[in-house]
Amino acid sequence: MTAEEQKADGHMPLCAMPRPSASTPSVALDGPPVSPVARIRMYSPDEWEDFIREWATALDETYVQIKKLGGAGDKGADIAAFKTDQQFEGPWDCFQAKHYEKPLSFSVAAAEILKLFTSVVEGAYTLPDSYHFLAPRALSTPFNMMVSNPTTLRKNFLDRLVKGDKLVEGLHEATLDAVRTLAAATDFSMFKSVELLDALTTHRRTRWHAARFGTSLPARGDSETPPDDYTPDETRYLQQLLAVYAERWPDKITTLESVADVPRLRKHLQQQRVNFFRAESLKAYSAGAVPPGTFERLQDDIHSGVIDIAEADHPDGYARLGQVLAHVGSLDLNRHKLINYTDIDDRKGICHQLANDDRLTWVEEE
């Protein structure tokens, strides 16, 4: 059949098929990134409480402890932030997590406010200094207006504290009277709402933000320069270095002070101190940039990567140290979030941290 006959018969040869349009989708499997707002809206209620607890650590207020209490028996306090060791018996702030598919309405919030006042009346805790509603889809417009007008919010709440209202159904009359008295005397400006974008801005200052949302880490500042005098935190790894020097040059090295008399060793010791302080600066940086345990896992992987070299046979401790410091730079540590902010000297410094904790030993003890 000719091409003309195929076309007349309703069949088109492949060579005559039109080219795909330029808008044909890519075969790449990755899609557009999920924004933090969209990611939060997919959270479970428990994940939302975790986020709020993290967020609270970056607030300007200084808290001695922040507890996640959400769940059965929390008495209306999902997250409690204590300002003193007196905890619930002293000043504190309450953060209420409401992860719903719709904006938070007054009818839902009123039940939480009632739970708060009832718990205070029953002696579960003192009235908090502030009570914050946090909802991924924000507050409904009418409720947001009430929160912005504390007197109106109090009036609307008191209007619900009457027999027959579903809000107070099952509440003992004496408790209802006590709640009504307490609410009437309370400044309702204590009730606040936190907008999601504002919460995210604050959360960026926490050590959990980059890990939670897959963003880049904050910039790392300059490392601390080793002071002229040795510090107590350097004691053990310096003892190990001294053992290395004294083993190879027993006629010249007896103390750390004597190292200064050998130019080659003086430079070597100074560089090891620079490396150690770089690693200490990385550790301090990690405390504000990544979740707890992240730096320690990097240390563990470096230890696992060099321990076979450290425990192999070497002519002496100086050779063992040199082989370990050379090998640590070749380790594949790309799974670690911190590695993009870590250089070779940081890795070498971590080896000295491990020696400081006696997890690495340069000179075999008899």
N, C-alpha and C positions, 0 to 999 in steps of 0.2 A: 504494500500500500504506500503510495506516495505521500509526501507531507501535505499536499493539497487535499488528498483523499482523507487523510487522518483528521485534518482540521474540519472538513465537511462532515465527517462521521462523529464529530464531537470530541475527538482525541487530539491533544496537542503534544508534539514531541518535546522531550526535555530541553533540547537546545533552544526551543522557542518560548520556554517558560519565562515570565518576567523576573528580573532580578529582585532580591529582597530589598525592602526599603531601608534607608539609613537608620531608622529607628528600631531595628531589630534588637531585642534585649541582649545584654552581654551574657556570656556563659559563666561569668564569675558567680560564685556561690554566696559571696558576702553582699548584704544589702545595706541600705542607709543606716547610720548609727541610731540607736534608740536614745532619745533625749532623757535626761534625768527626770523630768516631769512625767513623761510617759512611762518610764521604768517604775517610778514610785506608784503610779496608778495601778500597776500590775502587782504590787506587793500584797502579801498576806497581812492581816492585822498584826501578827507577831513581828513581821519584818518592819512594818511601819513603826512599831514601838521601839525596835532596835535603832532605827534611824533617828527617832526623837531623842533617845538616850545619848547617842553620839552627838547630835546637834546641841544638846544642853551643855556639853563639856566646853563648847566654844562661846558660850554666853559671857557677857561682861561680869555677871555676878560670880562671886567666888563661892563654890560649894565644897563642903567637906566630903560629901558623898552623894552620888546620884543612883537611885535604885529603880529598877524596872519591876513593877508590882502587878502589871496588868494580868487579869485572869480572875477566876472565881475567888471571891473573898478579898478583892483589892479595895473594897469600900470606896470606890470612886476615885482612886488615885492610881492611874496607869504608870506614871513616872513621877517619883517624888525626889526633889532636889533639896537636900538639907544644908542649911547654912551654918549649923553648929553641931557639936557632938550630941546635943540633946535630941536631935532628929525630930520625930513627930511631936515631941514635947517642947520644941523650940521653934524658931522661925524657919519656914520652908516654902517652896514653890511647888505647885502641882501642874503637870503637863498631861492633858487628856487627849489620847489618841483616838480619832474617829475616822476609820478607813471605810467609807461607804461609796456606793456607786452614784449617789446623789449628793448635792450640797447639804451640809448639816443644818437641820431646821431647828427652830426654837422648841418644838414639842419634844424632839429627841434630847436636846441639850438640857431642857428643864428637868428631865428625869435624872440627869447627871448632877445638876446643881442641887436637886433635892437629896440625892445620895450623899453629896458633900456635907450639907447642913445636918442631915440625920446622923452621919458618922461623928460630927463634932458634938452634937447633943448627947450621943451615946458614949462619948469619951474615947473614941478610937484614935483621935488626934486633935490637935489644935487647928484653928482656922488658918489656912495658908496665907502668906502675904499676897500671892497672886495665883491665878488659876487660868491657864492658857488652853484654848481649844486649838488643836492642830488637825486639819482635815485636808487630804489631797485635793478634794474638789471644793474646798473653801466652805464658807458659811452661805446659807441662802441669803438673798438680799434683805428680806425683812429681819432675819435674825442678826445679820451684820449691822443693820441700822440700830437695832436694840443694843448690841454690844458697844456701839459708838455713842450711845446715850444711856449711861449707867442708871439714871433715875427711872427711865422708861423700862429698862430691863427689870429693875427691882419691882416696879409696880406690876408689870405683866406676870412676873413670877409669883408675887403675893396674891394676885387675883386667882391663881390656880390652886392656892392652898385653902381650899374650902371643901367641906364634905360633899360628896357626890361627884367631885371631879375625878376623872380616871387617874390623874397623876398621883393622887394621894390614896388611892384605893388600897385598903389593907393596912394603912398606917394607924397606929394607936393614937387615940385622941390627945393624950398627954404629950406624946412625941410631936404630933402635928402642931400643938400650941407652942411648944418650945422651939420648933423650927420656924414658925411664923414670927415669934419674938426675936430670934437671932437674925433672921433674914431682914427684918424691918430695921434693925440696928446696924446692918452691915453696909459698908460702902461698896456698891456693885462695880466700881471701877476696877476692882480686883480681877474681874472677869475680862479676859482679853482674847483676841484671835491672832494667829500667826499665819501670814500669807505664805503659800508654798515657795514662791520665788525668794522671799526674804529668808525663809528657813534654809533654802539651798545656798544662798549667799553666805550665811553663817556657817553652814556645814562645810563649806570649802576650806575653812580654817582648821578643820579637824584632821586627825591622822587617818581617818577612815575614808575620806572622800574619794581619793584616786582609786582605791581598791573597789569601792562600792559602785562607782560610775565609769570606771575604765578611762579616766582622764590622766593627763600627764601629772607628774609630781611637781610640787613647787620648786623653785630654783634653790639650789644648794649654795650656801654662802662659803666664804673662805674658811679653810681649816685653821685651827689654833696652832700657833708656833710654839715649839717646845720651850719652856722657860730655861734659864741658865742653870737653875738648881733642880736637881732631881725631885720628883714628887712621890708621895707615898703610893700613889696608884701605879707607879712604874716598878715597884720594888722587885717583883719576882722575875719579870722578863729581863730586867737589867742584870740580875744575879745570873740568869742563864747565859746572857751575852758575855759577862765577865768570865764564866766558866769556859766558854768557847775560846776567848782570847788567851786565857791563862794556860789552857791545854796546849795550844800551838806555840805560844811564846812564853813559857814558864820563867825564863830568865829576865823578861821585861815587864810582864803584867802580873800584878798581885792585887791591885785595887782598881776601882773604876777611875780614880784620879790618875793612876799611872798610865791609863790609856792615852791621855793627852800628850804623853811624851813620845808616842809613836804616830807620826802624821797619818800614815795609811789607816791605822785603826781609829784614830780620832775622827776622820771623815766617815769611816764606816759606822761608828757608833752614832754619830750625829744623824746620819741618814736613817738609821733604824729608829731613832727617836722621832724623826719627822714622820716616818711611816706610821709609827704607833699613834701619834697624835692625829694623823689624818684619819685613821680608823676610829679613833675615839670621837672625832668630829662627825664622822659618818653615822656612828651610833647615836649621837645626840640629835643629828638631823632626822634620823629615822623615827625618833620618838614623837616628832610632830608631823611626819609626812606619811607614815604607813602604819597599819594595824600592829598591835603588840605581837611580838614573836617573829616579826618579819626579819629583823636584823639577825636574831639568834639562829633562824633557819639558814641564812646566808653563811654564818659562822660554821654551822654544822656541816654544810655542803663543802665548804673549803677544808674543814678538818678531814672529811671523808676522802677528799681529793688528794690530800698530801700525806696522809698518815702512813701509807705504804712506803713512800719515799723516806719519811722520817724514821721509820723503823727498819729500813734496809741497812746493810753493812756499808760503812763509810770509813775512810782513813781516820777522820777525827770529827769533832763537833762543828768545826768551821766549814768543812766540806758538806756535812749534813745540812747545816743551815743554808749554805749557798744553793744546794740542790733543791731544797724545799722552796726557797724564794724564787728560784728560776722556774720551777714547775707550776707554782700557783698561778702564774700569768697565763698559762695555757689551758686552764680549766674552763669547760663550757658551763657557764652560770647564767645563760640567757633566760632561764625560766624565772629568775628572780627580778622582781620589779625594781629593786635598787641598783641593778647592774648598770643601767644607763647613766647612773650618777656616781659610778665607782670606777677608779682607774687602777693601774698596776700597783702604785704605791699604797692605795687603800687595801688591796688584797694582801700585800706584804705586811702591812700593819695589822691586819686581822690575824696573821700567823703569830705575830708578837702578842696579840691579845690572848690567843690560845696558849702560848707559852706562859703568859702571865697567870693563866688559870691551871697551869701544869697539864694541859691537854696535849701539848707538844713539848718534847725534851730534846735539847741539842747535844748535850754531853751525857753519855750513858753513865748512870750512877753504879758504882761497884757495890 
